[in-house]
Amino acid sequence: MATAAKGAKAAADTADKPKKSRLLIIILAALLVLGGGGGAAAWYFLGQKAETHAPKAADAVDLSKPPVFLPMEAFTVNLQPENGEQFLQTSFTLQVSNQAQLDLIKLYMPHVRSRLLLLLSGKKASEILTVDGKNKLSEEIIAVFRQPFTPQGPTVNVTNVLFTSFVVQ
């Protein structure tokens, strides 16, 4: 009897082993499919997001080259009258794309200073006191350099104007 009970128990164990191994294989296959699908979805969505926020080639800044800066001498000008006499004293630094652009600005410095003095003296204090006014002034300074200094002459590529001092009195 003892051998019959042992034989029945052994037969039940061998019947359970294939069921357990098949169940284990099914669970592992399901986990593999779900993990692969989740990984593919993450790659797709994260990859798409990185591509849409990547800078365009025209807007990209070349990080291999350090920026080139040219500090300008201070400008002091009378502003257009609003509430009596007012003047502006400002200093700024120009950021250019390369050394050749910097050399071109230095070559035409009398033209540069004259154009900038005319631009600054044509402003009213109320136009340039706000942050938006300063940003607009920065854009106008950059536009000054887009005009050639001589007929058929080269233009200068100023990429940024960085104010270092700005006093309106």
Helices and strands as residue ranges (DSSP letters): H 2-53, E 68-71, E 75-78, E 87-96, H 99-107, H 109-121, H 125-128, H 131-146, E 158-168
